[in-house]
Amino acid sequence: GHKVMKFYKHLYIGDTVTDPAKVKWKLKHHAGTQVYVVSIAAGADQLEIFHAAYLKQQYYRYHPPIIVGIASNYDEAVDIIIKITQECVDATGTCNLKEYLKRKAKN
């Protein structure tokens, strides 16, 4: 059956996202919302950006991504990835974003 969408414990929110709780609710309930999400990539890639509309597709209902960031537009989503990368490099000296986010979630 459908799986529940997971949000990262320390969710990154874009600067122009005014009501993150409402956006999260809409994403969880597959209600239309014009946002971009940053998620942990399933494959070899680190992070990926896509429009919330994609989450309504059948595939994502059964394989929901772990959402680490919510942004109002694509550029803002890129900014979130830059921010995560900067934090990761500062904290670990590497660009292993998945590993960094996993470790950060334990705090």
N, C-alpha and C positions, 0 to 999 in steps of 0.2 A: 504493500500500500504506500500511500504518500508518506514521506518522511518530513519531520519538522526542520525548518530552516534553522541553521545554527549561526549565532552571532558571536564574534570574538569577544572575550571577556573585557578587554580594554579597547572597545570599538573606536576607530578613528573617524572623526566627523569633519566633513568639509566646512570651511569658514562660512559659507552662505546657507548651510542647512539650518533652518530655523527651529524645526520641531523634530528632533531625532526620534523621540518615542513614537510619534505619529507615523513617521516614515517606516520605522521597524514594524509597527503594527500592520501597515499596508503591505509591506513585503511579505510578512508571515502569512497574511490572509489572501495573498495573490490579488490584492486590489490594485488598481492602476495607480502608479506613482511615477513621476518623471524624474527619476534619479539614476545615477550611475553607482554601481557597487564595485568595490575592490574585493576580490576573493582570493583565497589560497588556491593556486592552480592544482588541478588533479594530476597533471603530468609532470614533466621535468621542469617546466617553467616555475618561477617563484610565485608571482602574483599576476592576476589578470583583471581587466576592467571590462565590465559590460553593462549595458542598459538594463534597468530593472524589468523591462518588458520581456527580456529573454527568460527570466525566471518563471514566467507563466507557461513556458513550453513543457510538454510532457516529461521530457528527459530530466529537467531540473526539479520537477516535482518528486521524482523518485531518487534523484541524486543531487540533493541540495548542496550548494557549495558552502564553505565556511566563509561568512562575510566578515571582513576585517575593517572595511571602511565604507562610508556612505558619502556621496558627493552630489552636489546639485548639477554639475556638468562634467564633461570629460576632462577638461583642464584641471579642475579641482581634484578629480580622481588621480590624475598624474601627480599633482602636488602631494597627495597622501602617500603615494608610492615613494616619492622623493624623500618625504619626511621619515618614513619607515626605514628606508635605505640608510639615511643619515644616522638615525638612531642606532641601527644595527652596526654600522661601521664604527661609530663612537663606542658602542658597548662591547663589541666582539673583535673588531679589526677585520672582519670579513663581510661578504655580501650574502651570507646564507640567511636569507630573510625568513624562510620557513622555520628554520631551527631557532632563530632569534625570537620569532613570534610565539613559538611553542614554549620557549624558556620564560618569556615575559608573562605568559598566561599563568604560569605557576606562582607568580607573585601576587 
